[in-house]
Amino acid sequence: VQLVESGGGLVQAGDSLRLSCAVSGNTFSINTMGWYRQAPGKQRELVATITSGGISTNYADSVKGRFTISRDNAKNTMYLQMNSLKPEDTAVYYCQIVLPGLRIYWGQGTQVTVSS
């Protein structure tokens, strides 16, 4: 199983970005997909998760109302639409999937930098 993130970059406060996570390999019955982020000197933290079928989503309080997680099962791709970005959103963003048996896979990360 391989996860590849894309879409990061350098933007100004108030701008938007859309991150993508393309999943390849044995992706049958992915349970949950999610985005996490890690800022310098801080622990990795949950940003948002989405269940199979995209019915249920969960967001960190810090991004509620600004970020939207979605997935396209036909393309095995997950997205994170980030609006009204703030400097405190600066971090490396990682995608994660959970397969049956609690097998967890991570992407390599994509850098998001928001300047004030």
C-alpha positions as CSV (number, residue, x, y, z in Angstrom):
1,V,0.0,0.0,0.0
2,Q,1.4,3.4,-1.0
3,L,0.0,6.9,-0.1
4,V,1.2,9.9,-2.0
5,E,0.3,13.4,-0.9
6,S,0.3,16.5,-3.1
7,G,-0.9,20.0,-3.2
8,G,1.1,21.7,-0.4
9,G,2.9,25.0,-0.9
10,L,3.5,28.5,0.3
11,V,0.5,30.7,0.6
12,Q,-0.6,33.9,2.4
13,A,-3.0,34.1,5.3
14,G,-6.6,33.9,4.0
15,D,-5.7,31.8,1.0
16,S,-6.9,28.3,0.1
17,L,-5.2,25.1,-0.8
18,R,-6.4,21.6,-1.6
19,L,-4.4,18.6,-0.6
20,S,-4.7,15.3,-2.3
21,C,-3.8,11.8,-1.1
22,A,-3.6,9.1,-3.8
23,V,-3.7,5.5,-2.5
24,S,-2.4,2.6,-4.5
25,G,-1.9,-1.1,-3.8
26,N,-4.3,-3.4,-1.9
27,T,-6.9,-0.8,-0.8
28,F,-9.8,-3.2,-0.5
29,S,-12.1,-2.2,2.4
30,I,-10.3,0.9,3.6
31,N,-11.9,1.7,6.9
32,T,-11.0,5.2,7.8
33,M,-8.9,7.8,6.0
34,G,-7.5,10.9,7.7
35,W,-5.3,13.9,7.6
36,Y,-2.8,14.7,10.3
37,R,-0.3,17.5,10.6
38,Q,2.9,18.1,12.5
39,A,4.4,21.6,13.1
40,P,8.0,22.1,14.1
41,G,8.6,21.2,17.7
42,K,5.1,19.8,18.1
43,Q,3.5,16.4,18.1
44,R,1.6,15.1,15.2
45,E,-2.1,16.0,15.5
46,L,-5.4,15.0,14.0
47,V,-6.8,17.3,11.4
48,A,-9.8,15.4,10.0
49,T,-11.0,11.9,9.4
50,I,-13.6,10.4,7.1
51,T,-15.1,6.9,7.2
52,S,-15.6,4.5,4.3
53,G,-18.3,5.8,2.0
54,G,-17.7,9.3,3.2
55,I,-20.7,9.3,5.5
56,S,-19.1,10.4,8.7
57,T,-16.4,13.1,9.2
58,N,-14.6,14.4,12.2
59,Y,-12.5,17.6,12.5
60,A,-10.2,19.2,15.0
61,D,-11.7,22.2,16.6
62,S,-9.0,24.4,15.2
63,V,-10.1,23.7,11.6
64,K,-13.8,23.3,11.9
65,G,-15.6,25.5,9.4
66,R,-12.4,26.1,7.4
67,F,-11.3,22.7,6.2
68,T,-13.3,20.0,4.4
69,I,-12.3,16.4,4.0
70,S,-13.6,14.3,1.2
71,R,-12.8,11.1,-0.7
72,D,-13.4,9.7,-4.1
73,N,-13.5,5.9,-3.7
74,A,-13.5,5.4,-7.5
75,K,-10.1,7.2,-7.7
76,N,-8.8,5.9,-4.3
77,T,-8.1,9.5,-3.5
78,M,-8.8,11.7,-0.5
79,Y,-8.8,15.4,-0.4
80,L,-8.5,18.2,2.2
81,Q,-9.9,21.5,1.1
82,M,-8.3,24.2,3.3
83,N,-9.8,27.7,3.3
84,S,-9.1,30.8,5.3
85,L,-5.6,29.5,6.1
86,K,-3.8,30.9,9.1
87,P,-0.1,31.0,9.9
88,E,-0.8,28.5,12.7
89,D,-1.9,26.0,10.0
90,T,1.8,25.8,8.9
91,A,2.9,22.2,9.2
92,V,3.7,19.0,7.3
93,Y,0.4,17.4,6.4
94,Y,0.2,13.6,6.3
95,C,-2.5,11.3,5.1
96,Q,-3.3,8.1,6.8
97,I,-5.5,5.1,6.0
98,V,-6.6,2.3,8.3
99,L,-7.3,-1.2,6.8
100,P,-9.0,-4.1,8.5
101,G,-7.0,-5.5,11.3
102,L,-6.0,-2.0,12.3
103,R,-3.2,-1.9,9.7
104,I,-2.2,1.8,9.5
105,Y,-0.3,3.4,6.6
106,W,1.1,6.9,6.2
107,G,2.1,9.1,3.4
108,Q,5.4,10.9,3.2
109,G,3.9,14.3,4.0
110,T,3.5,17.6,2.1
111,Q,4.6,20.9,3.5
112,V,2.0,23.7,3.9
113,T,3.4,27.1,4.8
114,V,1.1,30.1,5.5
115,S,2.7,33.5,5.8
116,S,1.1,36.4,7.7
